[in-house]
Amino acid sequence: MAKEVTISVIKADVGGLAGHSGIHPDLVDIAQTSLAEAVQEGVLVDYHIAWVGDDLQLIMTHTRGVDNVEVHQVAWNTFTKAADRASELKLCGVGQDFLSTDFQGSIRGMGPSLAEMSFEERKNETVVIWMADKTSPGGWNFPLYKAFADPFNTIGLVIKPNLHEGFRFEVLDIRQNRHIWLTCPEDLYDLLALIGTAGRFVVRSVWTRRGELVAISSTDLLNLERGQHVGKEDPVCILRAQSQFPALGELMEPFAAPHLVEGWERGAHFGPLMPVAQRESNPSRNDGPPRVVALGFQLAEGRLVGPRDLFDDPAYDEARAECNRVANYLRRLGPFEPGRLPLDAMTYTTLPLVMDAMEDRWETFES
């Protein structure tokens, strides 16, 4: 029996260059050195360092399975070394993705976003990594629905027998810490009834009918304290493509029609998710618009062949132009909904502190 390979994608904002718009090259160099040492020590098989805006992304392969202490320790040590350098450079928001300074055996729940999956390599193993900045875990709901449940996006659902069976979606209620399994096409309307509320219901994973994991996303909420805004969640997602899964193009097509996500400027606004090449993932217009980068790899005995920068393609020029048009409209709304998030979502920004200061000025009104 073939040995399973594990892909771990772990992201953290350890400090931004020029506000939250970019990453300093020293942080990338530190991550390169740290993960190269982990390969030499036999903890990792391979790695790739990426970034989106001010988020440092560690893409790692190994044979230790998910939630492995040694792998998570490597990521934690890498982020803390990078944060130390960010502090020396007085970068913005140093270590804001860390809810604790002590590693507890798993990086899960400590702030950084995490997605991991284990599987036996196929003869041709195509893997896609989605990475976003200035958004939240529900940002993947729309593209995951389109890729795995919408035949107008994925023709394989209509014409290919093993895709025609449909897929199972695991949806997480991130406010009440519970999940539900929905199978499409039978439960399609139930799925949409939930995931349209992307601030609460998040697609965590997608599986084939035969029990193969095909997509896994990070669902970590960095902060749920009233009146606090400590970064945003900036999710990642790992997807497998081709053969019994959607084709690479079917996974990428949803981003040709930009959708709105939470998390623009101070985490308080909706913004269009702009598909960009990594070199253009430096959001500065009102700290945005939100960006998504997609990297494609082939796996060969756990080694990462690539990447291909999948949005480095003029076919997405119209999507980027549409994002700019939508951004123009939304910015004209200023602090008014629906440009700004609704009040219940603003609970986790600094707005409640302003509201609290006005509390004793309210008077009873008799109609």
C-alpha positions as CSV (number, residue, x, y, z in Angstrom):
1,M,0.0,0.0,0.0
2,A,1.3,3.4,-1.0
3,K,2.4,5.8,1.7
4,E,0.1,8.8,2.2
5,V,1.4,12.3,1.5
6,T,0.2,15.2,3.6
7,I,-0.1,18.8,2.4
8,S,-0.1,21.4,5.1
9,V,-0.8,25.1,4.3
10,I,-0.3,27.4,7.3
11,K,-0.6,31.2,7.1
12,A,0.1,34.0,9.5
13,D,0.4,37.8,9.4
14,V,3.6,38.4,11.2
15,G,4.1,42.0,10.2
16,G,3.2,44.2,7.2
17,L,5.4,46.5,5.1
18,A,3.8,49.9,4.6
19,G,0.7,49.2,6.7
20,H,-0.9,46.0,5.8
21,S,-0.2,46.2,2.1
22,G,2.8,44.0,1.6
23,I,5.5,41.7,3.0
24,H,9.1,42.4,3.7
25,P,11.6,40.2,1.8
26,D,13.5,39.4,5.0
27,L,10.5,37.5,6.3
28,V,10.4,35.4,3.2
29,D,14.1,34.7,3.5
30,I,13.7,33.6,7.1
31,A,10.9,31.2,6.1
32,Q,13.0,29.8,3.3
33,T,15.9,29.1,5.7
34,S,13.6,27.6,8.4
35,L,11.8,25.2,6.1
36,A,15.0,24.2,4.3
37,E,16.4,23.1,7.6
38,A,13.2,21.1,8.3
39,V,13.7,19.2,5.0
40,Q,17.3,18.5,6.0
41,E,16.1,17.2,9.4
42,G,13.6,14.9,7.7
43,V,10.5,16.6,9.1
44,L,9.3,17.9,5.7
45,V,9.6,16.4,2.2
46,D,9.3,19.7,0.4
47,Y,8.0,23.2,0.8
48,H,7.2,26.4,-1.0
49,I,7.0,29.9,0.5
50,A,4.3,32.2,-0.8
51,W,2.6,35.4,0.3
52,V,-0.6,37.4,-0.3
53,G,-0.5,41.0,0.9
54,D,1.1,41.0,4.3
55,D,0.4,37.2,4.9
56,L,3.2,34.7,5.0
57,Q,2.1,31.4,3.5
58,L,3.9,28.1,4.3
59,I,3.1,25.3,1.8
60,M,4.6,22.1,3.1
61,T,4.6,18.4,2.2
62,H,5.4,15.5,4.5
63,T,4.4,12.0,5.5
64,R,3.4,12.6,9.1
65,G,-0.3,13.1,8.7
66,V,-2.5,16.0,9.8
67,D,-2.1,17.8,13.1
68,N,1.5,16.6,13.5
69,V,3.3,18.2,16.4
70,E,6.7,18.4,14.6
71,V,5.3,20.0,11.5
72,H,3.2,22.5,13.5
73,Q,6.3,23.3,15.6
74,V,8.3,24.0,12.4
75,A,5.5,26.4,11.3
76,W,5.3,28.1,14.7
77,N,9.1,28.5,15.0
78,T,9.2,30.0,11.5
79,F,6.4,32.5,12.3
80,T,8.0,33.6,15.6
81,K,11.4,34.1,13.9
82,A,9.8,36.1,11.2
83,A,7.8,38.1,13.8
84,D,11.0,38.9,15.7
85,R,12.6,40.3,12.6
86,A,9.3,42.2,11.8
87,S,9.6,43.7,15.3
88,E,13.1,44.9,14.6
89,L,11.9,46.5,11.4
90,K,8.9,48.1,13.2
91,L,6.6,46.6,10.7
92,C,2.8,47.0,11.0
93,G,0.7,44.7,13.2
94,V,3.6,42.5,14.3
95,G,2.4,39.0,15.4
96,Q,-1.3,40.1,15.3
97,D,-2.3,36.6,14.2
98,F,-1.0,35.1,17.4
99,L,-3.4,34.5,20.2
100,S,-0.7,33.1,22.5
101,T,3.1,33.2,22.7
102,D,3.5,29.6,23.8
103,F,3.3,26.7,21.4
104,Q,0.9,24.1,22.9
105,G,1.5,21.1,20.5
106,S,-0.7,22.3,17.7
107,I,-1.0,25.5,15.8
108,R,-4.7,24.9,15.4
109,G,-6.7,27.5,17.4
110,M,-3.6,29.7,18.1
111,G,-4.3,32.3,15.4
112,P,-2.7,31.3,12.1
113,S,-5.0,29.9,9.4
114,L,-4.5,26.1,8.7
115,A,-5.6,23.7,6.1
116,E,-4.2,20.1,5.8
117,M,-5.1,17.0,3.9
118,S,-3.6,13.5,3.5
119,F,-4.0,11.1,0.6
120,E,-2.3,8.6,-1.6
121,E,-0.7,10.2,-4.7
122,R,-2.4,9.3,-8.0
123,K,-0.4,8.7,-11.2
124,N,-1.0,12.4,-12.0
125,E,-1.6,14.5,-8.9
126,T,-2.6,18.1,-9.5
127,V,-3.1,20.3,-6.4
128,V,-4.3,23.9,-6.3
129,I,-3.8,26.2,-3.3
130,W,-6.1,29.2,-2.9
131,M,-4.9,32.0,-0.6
132,A,-6.7,35.2,0.2
133,D,-6.0,38.5,2.0
134,K,-8.5,41.0,3.5
135,T,-11.3,38.5,3.8
136,S,-12.8,35.8,6.1
137,P,-13.3,32.0,6.0
138,G,-16.7,32.4,4.2
139,G,-14.9,33.8,1.3
140,W,-14.5,30.3,-0.2
141,N,-18.3,29.5,0.0
142,F,-19.1,30.9,-3.5
143,P,-16.2,29.4,-5.4
144,L,-16.6,26.0,-3.7
145,Y,-20.3,25.9,-4.5
146,K,-19.6,26.9,-8.1
147,A,-16.8,24.4,-8.6
148,F,-18.5,21.3,-7.0
149,A,-22.2,21.9,-7.4
150,D,-23.0,24.2,-10.3
151,P,-23.2,22.5,-13.7
152,F,-23.1,25.9,-15.4
153,N,-19.5,26.2,-14.0
154,T,-18.4,22.6,-14.0
155,I,-19.5,20.7,-17.1
156,G,-18.0,17.5,-15.6
157,L,-21.0,17.3,-13.3
158,V,-23.1,16.7,-16.4
159,I,-20.9,14.7,-18.8
160,K,-18.4,12.7,-16.6
161,P,-19.9,9.7,-14.8
162,N,-17.8,9.9,-11.6
163,L,-18.4,13.6,-11.2
164,H,-22.1,13.2,-12.2
165,E,-22.5,11.4,-8.8
166,G,-22.1,14.8,-7.1
167,F,-20.2,15.7,-3.9
168,R,-20.7,15.9,-0.1
169,F,-20.2,19.3,1.6
170,E,-19.2,19.7,5.2
171,V,-20.6,23.1,6.5
172,L,-19.4,24.5,9.7
173,D,-21.5,26.9,11.9
174,I,-18.6,29.0,13.1
175,R,-20.7,30.8,15.7
176,Q,-22.0,27.7,17.5
177,N,-19.1,25.3,16.7
178,R,-21.2,22.6,15.0
179,H,-21.3,21.1,11.5
180,I,-23.6,19.5,9.0
181,W,-23.1,17.2,6.0
182,L,-25.1,18.0,2.8
183,T,-25.0,15.9,-0.4
184,C,-25.5,17.5,-3.7
185,P,-27.5,17.6,-5.9
186,E,-30.1,16.3,-3.5
187,D,-29.4,18.8,-0.7
188,L,-28.5,21.7,-3.1
189,Y,-31.2,24.1,-1.8
190,D,-30.4,23.3,1.8
191,L,-26.7,24.0,1.1
192,L,-27.5,27.4,-0.5
193,A,-29.9,28.2,2.4
194,L,-26.8,28.1,4.7
195,I,-23.7,29.2,2.8
196,G,-25.3,32.3,1.5
197,T,-24.8,33.6,5.0
198,A,-21.0,33.4,4.6
199,G,-20.3,35.3,7.9
200,R,-21.6,32.3,9.9
201,F,-21.8,29.2,7.7
202,V,-18.6,28.1,6.1
203,V,-17.8,25.2,3.7
204,R,-15.0,23.4,5.6
205,S,-14.5,20.4,3.2
206,V,-15.7,18.8,0.1
207,W,-15.7,15.0,-0.5
208,T,-16.6,12.6,-3.3
209,R,-19.5,10.2,-2.8
210,R,-16.9,7.5,-2.4
211,G,-15.2,9.2,0.6
212,E,-12.2,10.9,-1.0
213,L,-11.3,14.3,0.3
214,V,-11.1,16.8,-2.5
215,A,-11.0,20.2,-0.8
216,I,-10.3,21.5,2.7
217,S,-10.4,25.1,3.8
218,S,-9.2,26.9,6.9
219,T,-12.2,27.9,9.1
220,D,-10.2,29.6,11.9
221,L,-11.7,32.8,13.3
222,L,-8.9,34.9,14.7
223,N,-10.9,37.0,17.0
224,L,-14.5,36.9,18.4
225,E,-14.2,39.4,21.2
226,R,-16.6,42.3,21.2
227,G,-15.0,45.6,20.3
228,Q,-11.7,44.0,19.1
229,H,-10.3,43.9,15.7
230,V,-7.0,41.9,15.7
231,G,-6.4,41.2,12.0
232,K,-8.7,39.2,9.8
233,E,-8.8,35.5,9.2
234,D,-7.5,35.5,5.6
235,P,-8.3,31.9,4.7
236,V,-6.5,29.2,2.7
237,C,-7.8,26.2,0.8
238,I,-6.3,23.1,-0.7
239,L,-7.9,21.4,-3.7
240,R,-7.2,18.3,-5.8
241,A,-7.9,18.5,-9.5
242,Q,-8.4,16.3,-12.6
243,S,-9.5,12.7,-13.1
244,Q,-12.3,11.9,-10.6
245,F,-12.2,15.6,-9.4
246,P,-13.1,18.8,-11.3
247,A,-10.6,19.9,-13.9
248,L,-8.2,22.7,-12.9
249,G,-10.1,25.1,-15.2
250,E,-13.4,24.2,-13.4
251,L,-11.8,25.0,-10.1
252,M,-10.6,28.4,-11.4
253,E,-13.7,29.5,-13.3
254,P,-15.6,30.8,-10.3
255,F,-13.2,33.7,-9.9
256,A,-14.0,35.0,-13.4
257,A,-17.2,36.3,-11.8
258,P,-16.0,38.2,-8.7
259,H,-18.1,37.9,-5.6
260,L,-18.3,40.1,-2.5
261,V,-16.5,39.1,0.7
262,E,-16.2,40.5,4.2
263,G,-13.0,42.0,5.4
264,W,-12.1,45.1,3.5
265,E,-10.5,48.1,5.3
266,R,-10.5,47.5,9.1
267,G,-12.5,44.3,8.6
268,A,-15.6,46.5,8.4
269,H,-16.6,46.5,4.7
270,F,-17.6,44.3,1.9
271,G,-15.3,44.2,-1.1
272,P,-14.9,42.3,-4.4
273,L,-12.5,39.4,-4.3
274,M,-9.9,40.2,-7.0
275,P,-8.0,37.3,-8.6
276,V,-4.4,38.4,-9.0
277,A,-0.9,37.1,-9.7
278,Q,1.2,36.9,-6.6
279,R,3.3,39.9,-7.7
280,E,0.1,42.0,-7.7
281,S,-1.2,40.8,-4.3
282,N,-0.3,44.0,-2.5
283,P,-3.6,45.6,-1.6
284,S,-3.3,49.3,-0.9
285,R,-6.5,51.0,-2.1
286,N,-8.5,51.4,1.1
287,D,-6.4,48.3,2.2
288,G,-7.8,46.4,-0.7
289,P,-9.8,45.4,-2.6
290,P,-9.5,41.9,-1.1
291,R,-7.1,39.6,-3.1
292,V,-6.9,36.0,-4.0
293,V,-3.9,34.1,-5.3
294,A,-4.0,30.6,-6.7
295,L,-0.9,28.4,-7.1
296,G,-1.0,25.1,-9.0
297,F,1.4,22.2,-8.4
298,Q,2.0,18.6,-9.5
299,L,3.1,16.2,-6.8
300,A,5.8,13.7,-7.4
301,E,6.6,11.5,-4.4
302,G,5.6,14.3,-2.1
303,R,7.7,16.9,-4.0
304,L,6.1,20.0,-5.2
305,V,6.6,20.5,-9.0
306,G,5.8,24.1,-9.8
307,P,4.1,26.4,-9.0
308,R,2.1,27.8,-11.8
309,D,0.7,31.3,-10.8
310,L,-2.8,30.5,-12.0
311,F,-4.2,34.1,-12.0
312,D,-1.2,35.4,-14.0
313,D,-3.4,35.2,-17.0
314,P,-4.9,37.9,-19.2
315,A,-8.2,35.9,-19.2
316,Y,-8.8,37.4,-15.7
317,D,-8.3,41.0,-16.9
318,E,-12.1,41.5,-17.2
319,A,-12.6,40.1,-13.7
320,R,-10.1,42.5,-12.3
321,A,-11.7,45.4,-14.2
322,E,-15.1,44.4,-12.8
323,C,-13.6,44.3,-9.3
324,N,-12.4,47.9,-9.7
325,R,-15.8,49.0,-11.0
326,V,-17.5,47.4,-8.0
327,A,-15.0,48.8,-5.6
328,N,-15.7,52.3,-7.0
329,Y,-19.4,51.9,-6.2
330,L,-18.9,50.5,-2.8
331,R,-16.4,53.1,-1.7
332,R,-18.9,55.9,-2.6
333,L,-21.2,54.4,0.1
334,G,-18.6,55.2,2.8
335,P,-19.9,54.1,6.2
336,F,-23.4,53.2,5.0
337,E,-24.6,49.7,4.5
338,P,-24.3,47.6,2.3
339,G,-20.8,49.0,1.7
340,R,-20.1,48.6,5.4
341,L,-20.9,45.3,7.1
342,P,-24.2,45.0,8.9
343,L,-24.3,45.8,12.6
344,D,-24.1,42.3,14.0
345,A,-20.9,41.7,12.0
346,M,-19.5,45.0,13.2
347,T,-19.5,43.6,16.8
348,Y,-16.0,42.2,16.2
349,T,-14.6,45.5,15.0
350,T,-13.9,48.6,17.1
351,L,-17.4,50.1,16.5
352,P,-18.8,48.9,19.8
353,L,-16.3,51.1,21.6
354,V,-17.7,54.1,19.9
355,M,-21.3,53.0,20.6
356,D,-20.5,52.4,24.3
357,A,-19.2,56.0,24.6
358,M,-22.7,57.2,23.5
359,E,-24.7,54.9,25.8
360,D,-25.4,57.5,28.6
361,R,-26.6,60.1,26.0
362,W,-29.7,58.0,25.0
363,E,-33.1,59.1,26.4
364,T,-36.4,57.2,26.5
365,F,-38.6,58.2,23.7
366,E,-42.4,58.4,24.1
367,S,-44.2,58.0,20.8
